[in-house]
C-alpha cells in the first residue's frame, strides 16, 4: 500500500468514462458558472478579514506539486488566474513542479536558507518534518483566530488526517485516497440480496452467493490481504486501539484477524485464494465472477462497468468498536501559509484568499473532478451532471465518512510485511492470530529499537 497518493494520479484517465455529456469547454457535468468558480471569494464574507480602502499591490510567491502532467495542474492554474482577475492588486508568481525527490529536497533547502515561498502546497506526513522544524509554517488555529472562516468548508476528518506528525494542523487539504468495498450491484440485484450494511447482512450475502456459485469476495490472501487486515482491525479495535503500537498482540487485534478463518470457513474467498495474485482477484471481480472486492481508490480506474458497480462503506464486524462509515484513507498534502507571508501586513490577506480559493468547496470540487471524481475529497462534493452510478456511489461514500485513519503500514513500516505474510496461515488455522501479530510487533521492536 505504499505510494498510494501517487497511484491516485493514474485515475485521471477514467474521467471521461465516469461522466457522460461533458462539454469540452467546461468542467465535467456542464455545471453553471456559479458552481464552478474555483473557489472565488468575497473578501468580507469568506476571509473574515478587513479590506483597506487603499490596497497595496501584492506579489505572492507560491509553490505547489501540481506541475508537469499532474491532472490537477490545469485546475490549479485556472483558480490562480481567476483569483488574480477578481483581485487586481494580487500577482501570483508560481513555481509548481512534479513532486519528485529533487523537488522535495529543493523545497526543504529553500526553507533552510530563508528563501521559502509565501504559500506552499506540500506533504503533511514525515516528509514535511524538516520544514515543520523551521517553525516557518503558520497553524490553522492561529489563522482562524483572525480569519474565522479559514478552511470552513474542509471536513474535520480531513483536516485531522492532514495534521503534521506533531499533531498540529498547518495545511489545508484538497484530496487524498480512500479504501472501500466495491460491489457488483447487478449481482446483488440478480439474486435479490441487499448491499451489506453490517456483519449480519454480510454473512447473508456470502451464503447466498455461495449457493449460487458466485465467489462472494475476490481477494488474494497470499498477495494483497492488506485491505481486510485494516478494516477488520479498525472495526474490531476502534480508532484508539487500531492506531496504537502495542508491545504484544492486543486481544482486539487477535479477534479481528481470527475473522479471516471465519470468512474462509464460510466460503467467502476464491478456492485458490492462497495461490492467485491480486491482479487475478481483481479480474474475477470485473468479470462478475465475484460479488465484492475491498480495495482502494486507485482500483477505480480499472472498473469498466460504471452502471452495475458501486462503492460502499465497510459493513462492519461483530460487536464493533468503530463508528459506522469509518474509513481507511489519508490526506497527506495541503496548502500552507508561511510566517513570511503571515507577518507581512500586505501579503497576509492575499495569502488567506489564495488558500481559501483552492480549498473551498468549489476549489476542491474542481480538483476532485480533475482526477476522475474518485479521490477522497476534503470537502463535501456534489455529484456532477451525467455522473454514472459508480461515480455517484463514490461521492456518497467519501462524503459521509465518519472517521478517516491511515493504514497500519503508516505506523509500523516494514514490520507490516511480516504480518501480511502470515495471513494465509491464520486463515487456515496453521498459525494463531496472536502468533502472527507478535511476530510483526517483534520485527517492529527490532527495527525501531523499542
C-alpha positions in Angstrom: 0.0 0.0 0.0 3.0 2.3 -0.4 2.8 5.4 -2.6 -0.9 5.4 -2.5 -1.3 9.0 -3.3 1.0 8.7 -6.2 -1.3 5.9 -7.5 -4.2 8.3 -7.5 -2.8 10.2 -10.4 -3.5 7.2 -12.6 -7.2 7.6 -12.2 -7.3 10.8 -14.2 -7.6 8.7 -17.4 -11.0 7.5 -16.3 -12.6 10.9 -16.0 -14.3 10.7 -19.5 -15.8 7.3 -18.7 -17.1 8.4 -15.3 -19.1 11.3 -16.7 -21.4 11.5 -19.7 -22.4 14.5 -21.6 -19.5 16.7 -20.6 -18.7 19.6 -22.9 -15.1 20.2 -23.7 -15.3 23.8 -22.7 -16.5 23.4 -19.2 -16.0 21.2 -16.1 -17.3 17.7 -16.3 -21.0 17.6 -15.9 -21.6 21.0 -17.5 -22.4 22.9 -14.3 -23.2 26.5 -14.4 -20.5 29.1 -13.8 -21.8 29.8 -10.3 -20.9 26.2 -9.3 -17.5 26.1 -10.8 -15.9 29.3 -9.8 -12.8 27.6 -8.5 -13.2 29.0 -5.0 -13.8 32.7 -5.8 -14.0 34.6 -2.6 -16.0 37.6 -1.4 -13.5 39.3 0.9 -15.6 40.2 3.9 -17.9 37.1 3.8 -15.3 34.4 3.3 -11.9 35.5 4.7 -13.2 37.1 7.8 -10.6 39.8 7.4 -10.9 43.5 6.7 -10.1 45.2 3.4 -8.4 48.6 3.5 -9.6 51.4 1.3 -6.2 51.7 -0.3 -5.0 48.2 -1.1 -1.3 47.9 -1.7 -0.1 45.8 -4.7 0.9 42.3 -3.6 3.1 39.7 -5.3 2.5 36.2 -3.8 5.3 33.7 -4.3 3.7 30.2 -4.5 4.9 26.7 -4.9 2.9 23.5 -5.5 3.3 19.9 -6.6 0.6 20.5 -9.3 3.1 20.7 -12.1 4.1 18.7 -15.2 1.5 16.2 -16.2 -0.3 16.1 -12.9 -4.1 16.1 -13.7 -4.6 18.8 -11.0 -2.3 21.2 -12.8 -5.0 22.8 -15.1 -7.4 23.3 -12.2 -4.7 24.8 -10.1 -3.6 27.3 -12.8 -7.2 28.2 -13.6 -8.0 29.0 -9.9 -4.9 31.2 -9.8 -5.9 33.1 -12.9 -9.4 33.7 -11.5 -8.1 34.8 -8.2 -5.9 37.5 -9.9 -8.8 38.6 -12.1 -11.0 39.1 -9.1 -8.3 40.8 -7.1 -6.4 43.0 -9.4 -3.9 44.0 -6.7 -2.7 40.4 -6.4 0.0 39.0 -8.7 0.9 35.3 -8.3 4.5 34.2 -9.1 4.1 30.4 -9.2 6.7 27.7 -9.3 4.9 24.4 -9.5 6.8 21.2 -10.4 6.3 17.5 -10.2 6.9 16.3 -6.7 9.9 14.1 -7.2 12.8 13.7 -4.7 14.8 16.6 -6.2 11.8 18.9 -5.8 11.3 17.9 -2.2 14.9 18.5 -1.4 14.8 21.9 -3.2 11.8 23.0 -1.1 13.5 21.9 2.1 16.7 23.8 1.1 14.7 27.0 0.4 13.3 26.9 3.9 16.7 26.3 5.5 18.2 29.4 3.8 15.2 31.8 4.2 14.0 31.5 0.6 10.7 29.9 1.4 7.6 31.0 -0.6 4.5 32.8 0.8 2.2 29.8 0.2 3.3 26.2 -0.2 1.4 23.1 -1.3 3.4 20.2 0.2 3.2 16.9 2.1 1.9 16.8 5.6 3.4 13.5 6.7 7.0 12.8 7.8 8.2 14.2 4.5 7.4 17.7 5.9 9.2 17.2 9.3 12.3 19.1 8.3 10.2 22.1 7.1 7.9 22.0 10.2 11.1 22.1 12.3 12.0 25.5 10.9 8.9 27.0 12.6 8.1 28.9 9.4 4.6 27.5 8.9 1.5 29.1 10.4 -1.0 26.8 12.1 -4.7 26.7 11.1 -5.6 27.6 14.6 -3.6 30.8 14.5 -5.0 31.8 11.1 -8.6 31.1 12.3 -8.1 33.4 15.2 -8.0 36.3 12.7 -9.9 34.7 9.8 -12.7 32.6 11.4 -13.9 31.3 8.1 -10.5 29.9 7.1 -10.9 26.3 6.0 -14.6 26.5 6.8 -15.5 24.0 4.0 -12.9 21.5 5.0 -14.2 18.3 6.6 -12.9 18.0 10.2 -11.9 14.4 9.5 -9.8 15.5 6.5 -8.2 18.4 8.5 -7.3 16.0 11.3 -6.0 13.4 8.8 -3.7 16.1 7.3 -2.1 17.2 10.5 1.6 17.1 10.7 3.4 14.4 12.6 3.4 16.5 15.8 -0.4 16.6 15.7 -0.7 20.3 14.7 -2.8 21.2 11.7 -1.0 23.7 9.5 -2.0 22.6 6.0 -5.5 22.8 4.4 -6.0 19.7 2.1 -7.8 19.2 -1.2 -7.9 15.5 -1.9 -6.4 12.2 -0.8 -7.1 8.5 -1.0 -9.7 6.1 0.4 -10.3 2.4 0.7 -13.8 0.9 0.4 -15.9 -2.1 -0.5 -16.5 -2.4 -4.3 -19.8 -4.3 -5.1 -21.2 -5.7 -8.3 -24.6 -4.4 -7.5 -26.1 -6.1 -10.6 -25.2 -9.4 -9.0 -26.8 -8.3 -5.7 -30.0 -7.3 -7.7 -30.0 -10.6 -9.7 -30.1 -12.7 -6.5 -32.3 -10.3 -4.6 -29.6 -9.5 -2.0 -29.3 -6.3 -0.1 -26.0 -4.5 -0.1 -24.3 -5.3 3.2 -24.5 -2.7 5.9 -23.4 -4.8 9.0 -21.9 -8.2 9.7 -25.2 -10.0 9.7 -26.1 -8.7 6.2 -22.5 -9.5 5.0 -22.9 -13.1 6.2 -26.3 -13.3 4.4 -24.7 -12.1 1.1 -21.8 -14.5 1.4 -24.1 -17.5 2.0 -26.4 -16.6 -0.9 -23.6 -16.0 -3.4 -22.0 -19.3 -2.3 -25.3 -21.1 -3.0 -25.4 -19.6 -6.5 -21.8 -20.4 -7.4 -20.7 -16.8 -7.2 -17.4 -16.1 -5.3 -18.5 -13.7 -2.5 -15.2 -11.9 -2.0 -12.4 -11.5 -4.6 -9.1 -11.4 -2.7 -5.6 -12.9 -2.8 -4.7 -13.8 0.8 -1.1 -14.6 -0.2 -0.5 -11.4 -2.2 -2.7 -8.5 -1.1 -4.8 -9.2 2.0 -4.0 -5.6 3.3 -7.4 -4.1 3.0 -9.1 -6.8 5.0 -6.4 -6.6 7.7 -7.0 -2.9 8.0 -10.8 -2.8 8.2 -11.1 -5.9 10.4 -8.7 -4.4 12.9 -10.2 -0.9 12.8 -13.8 -2.0 13.3 -12.9 -4.6 16.0 -10.5 -2.4 18.0 -11.9 1.1 17.4 -9.8 4.1 16.4 -7.6 4.2 19.6 -6.9 0.5 19.6 -6.3 0.4 15.9 -3.8 3.3 15.8 -1.8 2.1 18.9 1.5 0.3 18.6 1.4 -2.2 21.4 4.3 -4.4 22.7 2.4 -7.6 22.3 -0.8 -8.7 20.5 -3.9 -7.0 21.9 -7.0 -9.1 22.3 -8.9 -6.9 19.8 -6.3 -7.3 17.1 -6.4 -11.1 17.7 -10.2 -11.1 17.5 -10.0 -9.1 14.3 -7.6 -11.4 12.4 -9.4 -14.5 13.6 -12.2 -13.4 11.3 -10.0 -14.4 8.4 -10.6 -18.0 9.4 -14.3 -17.3 10.0 -14.7 -15.9 6.5 -12.7 -18.7 4.9 -14.7 -21.4 6.6 -17.9 -19.7 5.3 -16.5 -20.0 1.7 -16.2 -16.2 1.3 -12.9 -16.3 -0.7 -11.9 -17.9 -4.0 -10.8 -21.6 -3.7 -7.4 -20.6 -4.9 -7.0 -17.5 -2.8 -3.7 -18.9 -1.4 -2.0 -19.0 -4.8 -3.5 -16.4 -7.1 -2.2 -12.8 -7.2 -4.1 -9.5 -6.7 -4.4 -8.9 -10.4 -6.2 -12.2 -10.8 -8.5 -11.5 -7.9 -9.4 -8.1 -9.4 -10.2 -9.7 -12.8 -12.6 -12.1 -11.0 -14.5 -9.1 -9.7 -14.5 -7.2 -13.0 -15.7 -10.4 -14.8 -18.6 -10.7 -12.5 -17.3 -14.0 -11.1 -17.0 -12.4 -7.7 -19.5 -10.1 -5.9 -17.3 -7.9 -3.7 -13.7 -6.6 -3.5 -12.2 -4.5 -0.8 -9.7 -2.1 -2.4 -8.5 1.5 -2.7 -9.4 4.5 -4.8 -6.6 3.6 -7.3 -8.6 0.5 -8.3 -11.4 2.6 -9.6 -9.5 3.3 -12.8 -9.8 -0.4 -13.7 -13.6 -0.6 -13.4 -15.3 -0.9 -16.7 -19.0 -1.4 -15.7 -20.0 2.1 -14.4 -23.6 1.2 -14.2 -23.5 -2.1 -12.2 -20.6 -1.3 -9.9 -20.8 0.7 -6.7 -18.6 1.5 -3.7 -19.9 1.4 -0.2 -18.7 1.6 3.4 -17.2 -1.4 5.1 -20.2 -3.3 6.5 -18.7 -4.0 10.0 -17.8 -6.8 12.3 -19.5 -8.5 15.3 -19.5 -6.2 18.4 -17.6 -3.5 16.5 -15.9 -0.6 18.3 -15.6 1.8 15.4 -18.4 4.0 14.2 -20.2 3.0 11.1 -18.7 4.5 7.9 -15.2 4.6 9.4 -12.8 4.7 6.6 -9.2 3.8 5.9 -7.7 6.6 4.0 -5.4 9.5 4.0 -4.8 13.1 3.0 -1.1 13.7 3.1 -0.7 17.0 1.4 -2.2 20.5 1.6 -1.7 24.3 1.4 0.4 26.1 4.0 0.8 29.8 4.7 4.4 30.6 5.7 5.2 33.0 8.5 7.0 35.2 5.9 3.6 36.0 4.3 1.6 36.0 7.6 3.8 38.6 9.2 3.7 40.9 6.1 0.6 43.2 6.6 0.0 43.4 2.8 0.5 39.7 2.0 -1.4 38.2 4.9 -4.9 38.7 3.5 -3.8 37.8 -0.1 -2.3 34.5 1.2 -5.5 33.7 3.0 -7.5 34.4 -0.1 -5.2 32.2 -2.1 -5.5 29.2 0.2 -9.3 29.6 0.5 -9.7 29.7 -3.2 -8.0 26.4 -3.6 -9.5 24.7 -0.6 -13.1 25.9 -0.7 -15.8 23.5 -1.7 -15.8 24.9 -5.3 -12.0 24.6 -5.5 -11.9 21.1 -4.1 -14.8 20.1 -6.5 -12.5 21.1 -9.4 -9.6 19.0 -8.1 -11.9 16.1 -7.4 -13.3 16.1 -10.9 -9.8 16.6 -12.4 -8.8 13.2 -11.1 -12.0 11.4 -12.2 -14.1 12.1 -9.2 -12.7 9.1 -7.3 -10.3 10.7 -4.8 -11.1 11.3 -1.2 -12.4 14.9 -1.2 -11.5 17.1 1.7 -14.9 18.9 1.5 -18.4 17.8 0.6 -18.6 17.4 -3.1 -21.6 17.5 -5.5 -22.2 14.7 -8.0 -21.6 16.0 -11.5 -24.3 16.1 -14.1 -24.3 12.9 -16.0 -22.3 11.1 -13.3 -22.6 7.3 -13.5 -24.0 5.3 -10.6 -20.4 4.3 -9.9 -19.2 7.9 -9.5 -22.3 8.8 -7.5 -21.7 6.0 -5.1 -18.1 7.1 -4.5 -19.2 10.7 -3.8 -21.8 9.5 -1.3 -19.3 7.1 0.4 -16.4 9.5 0.7 -18.6 12.5 1.8 -20.3 10.5 4.5 -17.2 9.1 6.2 -17.4 9.4 10.0 -13.7 8.8 10.5 -10.6 8.6 8.3 -7.5 7.0 9.6 -4.2 5.9 7.9 -3.4 2.3 7.4 -1.2 0.2 9.7 1.9 0.3 7.5 2.0 4.1 8.0 2.7 3.4 11.7 4.8 0.2 11.8 6.6 0.4 8.4 8.2 -2.8 7.1 7.1 -4.8 10.1 3.7 -4.8 8.5 5.0 -7.1 5.8 5.7 -9.7 8.4 2.0 -9.7 9.4 0.8 -9.8 5.8 2.9 -12.8 5.1 1.1 -14.8 7.8 -2.5 -14.2 6.8 -2.8 -17.5 4.8 -1.7 -19.4 7.8 -4.0 -17.5 10.1 -7.0 -18.2 7.7 -6.3 -21.9 7.6 -5.6 -22.3 11.3 -1.9 -23.2 10.8 -0.9 -20.2 12.9 -2.8 -18.3 15.5 -3.6 -14.7 15.0 -1.8 -13.9 18.2 1.4 -15.5 17.0 1.2 -13.6 13.7 0.7 -10.3 15.4 3.5 -10.9 17.9 5.9 -11.7 15.0 5.2 -8.4 13.4 5.5 -6.4 16.7 8.8 -8.2 17.4 10.0 -7.1 14.0 8.9 -3.5 14.7 10.8 -3.5 18.0 13.9 -4.8 16.3 13.7 -2.1 13.6 13.0 0.8 15.8 14.8 -0.3 19.0 11.7 -0.3 21.1 
